[in-house]
Amino acid sequence: MLKSPILALPNFDEEFIIKTDASGLGIGAVLQQHGHLIACLSKILAPRHQSVSTYEIELLDVDIQGCLALHRDLLLTSIGRD
């Protein structure tokens, strides 16, 4: 049985971790603190973006990280590379 994730309240005095992942069909990110999920997002890529290179899709991930960071000190990682 699948369970819905329980979101934790953030402590803005502590470090956050953003993990991102991308495929040819979509991109996603999770914001964590001490291994607990704070927030998550995913987006299906428009058909015109589905044909671009993996490098360009990873740049979209970096853009998501920038949107989530909002001038906070964060540890940025990419799923599959940590």
N, CA, C and O atoms as a GROMACS GRO file, in nm:
protein
  328
    1MET      N    1   0.084  -0.117   0.000
    1MET     CA    2   0.000   0.000   0.000
    1MET      C    3   0.088   0.124   0.000
    1MET      O    4   0.188   0.131   0.072
    2LEU      N    5   0.052   0.221  -0.081
    2LEU     CA    6   0.125   0.347  -0.086
    2LEU      C    7   0.069   0.444   0.016
    2LEU      O    8  -0.051   0.450   0.039
    3LYS      N    9   0.159   0.520   0.076
    3LYS     CA   10   0.118   0.621   0.173
    3LYS      C   11   0.150   0.759   0.118
    3LYS      O   12   0.249   0.776   0.047
    4SER      N   13   0.068   0.856   0.151
    4SER     CA   14   0.097   0.994   0.114
    4SER      C   15   0.213   1.044   0.198
    4SER      O   16   0.223   1.010   0.316
    5PRO      N   17   0.301   1.125   0.140
    5PRO     CA   18   0.413   1.177   0.219
    5PRO      C   19   0.364   1.275   0.325
    5PRO      O   20   0.269   1.351   0.303
    6ILE      N   21   0.431   1.272   0.438
    6ILE     CA   22   0.402   1.368   0.545
    6ILE      C   23   0.506   1.479   0.534
    6ILE      O   24   0.626   1.453   0.542
    7LEU      N   25   0.460   1.601   0.515
    7LEU     CA   26   0.551   1.714   0.501
    7LEU      C   27   0.590   1.765   0.639
    7LEU      O   28   0.506   1.778   0.728
    8ALA      N   29   0.719   1.793   0.656
    8ALA     CA   30   0.770   1.848   0.781
    8ALA      C   31   0.773   2.000   0.772
    8ALA      O   32   0.782   2.057   0.664
    9LEU      N   33   0.765   2.064   0.887
    9LEU     CA   34   0.779   2.209   0.891
    9LEU      C   35   0.926   2.246   0.884
    9LEU      O   36   1.008   2.182   0.950
   10PRO      N   37   0.963   2.346   0.805
   10PRO     CA   38   1.104   2.383   0.793
   10PRO      C   39   1.153   2.461   0.914
   10PRO      O   40   1.078   2.534   0.979
   11ASN      N   41   1.282   2.442   0.943
   11ASN     CA   42   1.351   2.524   1.043
   11ASN      C   43   1.448   2.611   0.964
   11ASN      O   44   1.548   2.561   0.912
   12PHE      N   45   1.420   2.739   0.954
   12PHE     CA   46   1.498   2.827   0.868
   12PHE      C   47   1.637   2.859   0.924
   12PHE      O   48   1.716   2.926   0.857
   13ASP      N   49   1.667   2.811   1.043
   13ASP     CA   50   1.801   2.827   1.100
   13ASP      C   51   1.891   2.710   1.063
   13ASP      O   52   2.010   2.712   1.094
   14GLU      N   53   1.836   2.607   0.999
   14GLU     CA   54   1.909   2.485   0.964
   14GLU      C   55   1.929   2.477   0.812
   14GLU      O   56   1.864   2.548   0.736
   15GLU      N   57   2.020   2.389   0.771
   15GLU     CA   58   2.052   2.370   0.630
   15GLU      C   59   1.939   2.294   0.558
   15GLU      O   60   1.878   2.203   0.615
   16PHE      N   61   1.913   2.332   0.434
   16PHE     CA   62   1.819   2.263   0.347
   16PHE      C   63   1.897   2.187   0.240
   16PHE      O   64   2.010   2.222   0.208
   17ILE      N   65   1.836   2.082   0.187
   17ILE     CA   66   1.892   2.006   0.075
   17ILE      C   67   1.788   2.003  -0.036
   17ILE      O   68   1.672   1.970  -0.013
   18ILE      N   69   1.831   2.038  -0.157
   18ILE     CA   70   1.745   2.028  -0.275
   18ILE      C   71   1.800   1.917  -0.363
   18ILE      O   72   1.918   1.919  -0.399
   19LYS      N   73   1.715   1.821  -0.398
   19LYS     CA   74   1.754   1.715  -0.491
   19LYS      C   75   1.668   1.727  -0.615
   19LYS      O   76   1.546   1.746  -0.606
   20THR      N   77   1.731   1.718  -0.730
   20THR     CA   78   1.659   1.731  -0.856
   20THR      C   79   1.682   1.609  -0.944
   20THR      O   80   1.780   1.537  -0.927
   21ASP      N   81   1.591   1.587  -1.036
   21ASP     CA   82   1.605   1.479  -1.132
   21ASP      C   83   1.534   1.522  -1.260
   21ASP      O   84   1.437   1.597  -1.257
   22ALA      N   85   1.585   1.475  -1.372
   22ALA     CA   86   1.526   1.510  -1.501
   22ALA      C   87   1.528   1.388  -1.591
   22ALA      O   88   1.617   1.303  -1.583
   23SER      N   89   1.428   1.381  -1.677
   23SER     CA   90   1.425   1.278  -1.780
   23SER      C   91   1.380   1.345  -1.909
   23SER      O   92   1.360   1.467  -1.914
   24GLY      N   93   1.364   1.267  -2.012
   24GLY     CA   94   1.320   1.324  -2.138
   24GLY      C   95   1.176   1.372  -2.136
   24GLY      O   96   1.133   1.444  -2.226
   25LEU      N   97   1.101   1.333  -2.033
   25LEU     CA   98   0.960   1.370  -2.025
   25LEU      C   99   0.928   1.474  -1.919
   25LEU      O  100   0.829   1.545  -1.930
   26GLY      N  101   1.012   1.483  -1.815
   26GLY     CA  102   0.979   1.576  -1.708
   26GLY      C  103   1.097   1.606  -1.617
   26GLY      O  104   1.204   1.546  -1.628
   27ILE      N  105   1.074   1.700  -1.526
   27ILE     CA  106   1.173   1.737  -1.426
   27ILE      C  107   1.104   1.742  -1.290
   27ILE      O  108   0.983   1.761  -1.280
   28GLY      N  109   1.184   1.723  -1.186
   28GLY     CA  110   1.127   1.728  -1.052
   28GLY      C  111   1.232   1.767  -0.950
   28GLY      O  112   1.352   1.763  -0.977
   29ALA      N  113   1.185   1.804  -0.832
   29ALA     CA  114   1.275   1.843  -0.724
   29ALA      C  115   1.207   1.818  -0.590
   29ALA      O  116   1.085   1.825  -0.579
   30VAL      N  117   1.289   1.790  -0.489
   30VAL     CA  118   1.240   1.780  -0.352
   30VAL      C  119   1.326   1.868  -0.264
   30VAL      O  120   1.447   1.880  -0.285
   31LEU      N  121   1.264   1.930  -0.168
   31LEU     CA  122   1.332   2.011  -0.067
   31LEU      C  123   1.326   1.933   0.062
   31LEU      O  124   1.217   1.899   0.109
   32GLN      N  125   1.443   1.904   0.121
   32GLN     CA  126   1.451   1.823   0.243
   32GLN      C  127   1.528   1.896   0.351
   32GLN      O  128   1.606   1.987   0.325
   33GLN      N  129   1.503   1.852   0.473
   33GLN     CA  130   1.580   1.900   0.587
   33GLN      C  131   1.591   1.783   0.684
   33GLN      O  132   1.490   1.730   0.730
   34HIS      N  133   1.714   1.743   0.715
   34HIS     CA  134   1.741   1.629   0.803
   34HIS      C  135   1.669   1.503   0.754
   34HIS      O  136   1.621   1.424   0.834
   35GLY      N  137   1.663   1.485   0.621
   35GLY     CA  138   1.601   1.366   0.563
   35GLY      C  139   1.450   1.369   0.559
   35GLY      O  140   1.389   1.271   0.516
   36HIS      N  141   1.387   1.477   0.601
   36HIS     CA  142   1.241   1.490   0.600
   36HIS      C  143   1.198   1.578   0.484
   36HIS      O  144   1.260   1.681   0.455
   37LEU      N  145   1.091   1.538   0.418
   37LEU     CA  146   1.038   1.612   0.304
   37LEU      C  147   0.972   1.741   0.351
   37LEU      O  148   0.885   1.740   0.437
   38ILE      N  149   1.016   1.852   0.292
   38ILE     CA  150   0.956   1.983   0.320
   38ILE      C  151   0.861   2.021   0.206
   38ILE      O  152   0.749   2.066   0.231
   39ALA      N  153   0.907   2.003   0.082
   39ALA     CA  154   0.825   2.037  -0.034
   39ALA      C  155   0.874   1.958  -0.154
   39ALA      O  156   0.988   1.911  -0.156
   40CYS      N  157   0.789   1.942  -0.253
   40CYS     CA  158   0.829   1.874  -0.376
   40CYS      C  159   0.753   1.935  -0.493
   40CYS      O  160   0.647   1.995  -0.477
   41LEU      N  161   0.810   1.917  -0.611
   41LEU     CA  162   0.744   1.964  -0.732
   41LEU      C  163   0.788   1.879  -0.849
   41LEU      O  164   0.896   1.820  -0.849
   42SER      N  165   0.702   1.874  -0.948
   42SER     CA  166   0.737   1.806  -1.073
   42SER      C  167   0.665   1.878  -1.186
   42SER      O  168   0.563   1.943  -1.167
   43LYS      N  169   0.722   1.863  -1.304
   43LYS     CA  170   0.665   1.930  -1.420
   43LYS      C  171   0.688   1.844  -1.543
   43LYS      O  172   0.800   1.797  -1.567
   44ILE      N  173   0.584   1.824  -1.620
   44ILE     CA  174   0.596   1.755  -1.748
   44ILE      C  175   0.651   1.856  -1.848
   44ILE      O  176   0.602   1.968  -1.858
   45LEU      N  177   0.751   1.814  -1.923
   45LEU     CA  178   0.810   1.903  -2.023
   45LEU      C  179   0.718   1.918  -2.143
   45LEU      O  180   0.654   1.822  -2.186
   46ALA      N  181   0.713   2.038  -2.196
   46ALA     CA  182   0.639   2.063  -2.320
   46ALA      C  183   0.705   1.984  -2.433
   46ALA      O  184   0.825   1.959  -2.428
   47PRO      N  185   0.629   1.945  -2.534
   47PRO     CA  186   0.687   1.867  -2.644
   47PRO      C  187   0.813   1.930  -2.704
   47PRO      O  188   0.905   1.858  -2.742
   48ARG      N  189   0.818   2.061  -2.713
   48ARG     CA  190   0.938   2.125  -2.771
   48ARG      C  191   1.060   2.108  -2.682
   48ARG      O  192   1.173   2.113  -2.731
   49HIS      N  193   1.040   2.087  -2.551
   49HIS     CA  194   1.153   2.066  -2.460
   49HIS      C  195   1.192   1.919  -2.450
   49HIS      O  196   1.304   1.887  -2.408
   50GLN      N  197   1.101   1.829  -2.487
   50GLN     CA  198   1.130   1.686  -2.476
   50GLN      C  199   1.237   1.640  -2.575
   50GLN      O  200   1.296   1.534  -2.556
   51SER      N  201   1.262   1.718  -2.678
   51SER     CA  202   1.360   1.677  -2.779
   51SER      C  203   1.496   1.743  -2.759
   51SER      O  204   1.587   1.720  -2.839
   52VAL      N  205   1.513   1.824  -2.654
   52VAL     CA  206   1.642   1.889  -2.632
   52VAL      C  207   1.739   1.792  -2.564
   52VAL      O  208   1.699   1.686  -2.518
   53SER      N  209   1.864   1.829  -2.559
   53SER     CA  210   1.967   1.743  -2.502
   53SER      C  211   1.951   1.728  -2.351
   53SER      O  212   1.888   1.812  -2.285
   54THR      N  213   2.010   1.622  -2.298
   54THR     CA  214   2.009   1.600  -2.154
   54THR      C  215   2.074   1.717  -2.082
   54THR      O  216   2.030   1.756  -1.974
   55TYR      N  217   2.178   1.772  -2.141
   55TYR     CA  218   2.247   1.888  -2.082
   55TYR      C  219   2.149   2.004  -2.061
   55TYR      O  220   2.148   2.067  -1.956
   56GLU      N  221   2.068   2.032  -2.164
   56GLU     CA  222   1.972   2.143  -2.153
   56GLU      C  223   1.862   2.114  -2.051
   56GLU      O  224   1.817   2.204  -1.981
   57ILE      N  225   1.820   1.988  -2.042
   57ILE     CA  226   1.719   1.951  -1.941
   57ILE      C  227   1.777   1.968  -1.801
   57ILE      O  228   1.708   2.015  -1.711
   58GLU      N  229   1.904   1.930  -1.782
   58GLU     CA  230   1.968   1.950  -1.651
   58GLU      C  231   1.975   2.099  -1.617
   58GLU      O  232   1.967   2.135  -1.500
   59LEU      N  233   1.991   2.186  -1.717
   59LEU     CA  234   1.989   2.330  -1.691
   59LEU      C  235   1.852   2.374  -1.640
   59LEU      O  236   1.844   2.467  -1.560
   60LEU      N  237   1.746   2.311  -1.686
   60LEU     CA  238   1.613   2.340  -1.632
   60LEU      C  239   1.608   2.303  -1.484
   60LEU      O  240   1.545   2.372  -1.405
   61ASP      N  241   1.674   2.191  -1.448
   61ASP     CA  242   1.684   2.153  -1.306
   61ASP      C  243   1.753   2.262  -1.226
   61ASP      O  244   1.709   2.295  -1.116
   62VAL      N  245   1.860   2.317  -1.280
   62VAL     CA  246   1.932   2.423  -1.210
   62VAL      C  247   1.841   2.544  -1.191
   62VAL      O  248   1.846   2.609  -1.087
   63ASP      N  249   1.758   2.573  -1.290
   63ASP     CA  250   1.662   2.683  -1.279
   63ASP      C  251   1.563   2.657  -1.165
   63ASP      O  252   1.529   2.748  -1.090
   64ILE      N  253   1.517   2.533  -1.152
   64ILE     CA  254   1.427   2.496  -1.041
   64ILE      C  255   1.498   2.518  -0.908
   64ILE      O  256   1.440   2.571  -0.814
   65GLN      N  257   1.624   2.475  -0.901
   65GLN     CA  258   1.699   2.492  -0.777
   65GLN      C  259   1.708   2.639  -0.740
   65GLN      O  260   1.693   2.675  -0.624
   66GLY      N  261   1.732   2.723  -0.839
   66GLY     CA  262   1.740   2.866  -0.813
   66GLY      C  263   1.609   2.922  -0.761
   66GLY      O  264   1.608   3.007  -0.673
   67CYS      N  265   1.498   2.874  -0.817
   67CYS     CA  266   1.367   2.920  -0.770
   67CYS      C  267   1.341   2.876  -0.627
   67CYS      O  268   1.284   2.952  -0.548
   68LEU      N  269   1.382   2.754  -0.592
   68LEU     CA  270   1.359   2.705  -0.456
   68LEU      C  271   1.454   2.769  -0.355
   68LEU      O  272   1.418   2.789  -0.240
   69ALA      N  273   1.574   2.800  -0.399
   69ALA     CA  274   1.675   2.850  -0.306
   69ALA      C  275   1.636   2.984  -0.245
   69ALA      O  276   1.645   3.003  -0.124
   70LEU      N  277   1.593   3.077  -0.328
   70LEU     CA  278   1.548   3.208  -0.280
   70LEU      C  279   1.642   3.269  -0.176
   70LEU      O  280   1.599   3.308  -0.067
   71HIS      N  281   1.768   3.277  -0.212
   71HIS     CA  282   1.869   3.343  -0.129
   71HIS      C  283   1.896   3.274   0.005
   71HIS      O  284   1.936   3.339   0.101
   72ARG      N  285   1.874   3.143   0.013
   72ARG     CA  286   1.904   3.067   0.135
   72ARG      C  287   2.031   2.986   0.110
   72ARG      O  288   2.064   2.955  -0.004
   73ASP      N  289   2.102   2.953   0.217
   73ASP     CA  290   2.219   2.866   0.207
   73ASP      C  291   2.170   2.722   0.198
   73ASP      O  292   2.116   2.669   0.295
   74LEU      N  293   2.189   2.660   0.082
   74LEU     CA  294   2.138   2.526   0.057
   74LEU      C  295   2.248   2.438   0.002
   74LEU      O  296   2.342   2.486  -0.061
   75LEU      N  297   2.235   2.310   0.027
   75LEU     CA  298   2.322   2.210  -0.033
   75LEU      C  299   2.248   2.154  -0.154
   75LEU      O  300   2.144   2.090  -0.139
   76LEU      N  301   2.301   2.178  -0.274
   76LEU     CA  302   2.234   2.137  -0.397
   76LEU      C  303   2.294   2.007  -0.448
   76LEU      O  304   2.415   1.996  -0.462
   77THR      N  305   2.209   1.909  -0.476
   77THR     CA  306   2.256   1.782  -0.531
   77THR      C  307   2.163   1.741  -0.644
   77THR      O  308   2.052   1.794  -0.657
   78SER      N  309   2.209   1.648  -0.723
   78SER     CA  310   2.126   1.592  -0.828
   78SER      C  311   2.111   1.444  -0.800
   78SER      O  312   2.210   1.376  -0.772
   79ILE      N  313   1.989   1.392  -0.807
   79ILE     CA  314   1.963   1.252  -0.779
   79ILE      C  315   2.046   1.168  -0.875
   79ILE      O  316   2.052   1.197  -0.994
   80GLY      N  317   2.111   1.064  -0.822
   80GLY     CA  318   2.195   0.978  -0.904
   80GLY      C  319   2.340   1.022  -0.904
   80GLY      O  320   2.425   0.951  -0.959
   81ARG      N  321   2.371   1.135  -0.846
   81ARG     CA  322   2.509   1.180  -0.841
   81ARG      C  323   2.558   1.204  -0.698
   81ARG      O  324   2.667   1.257  -0.679
   82ASP      N  325   2.479   1.166  -0.595
   82ASP     CA  326   2.527   1.189  -0.459
   82ASP      C  327   2.571   1.063  -0.392
   82ASP      O  328   2.614   1.067  -0.276
   0.00000   0.00000   0.00000
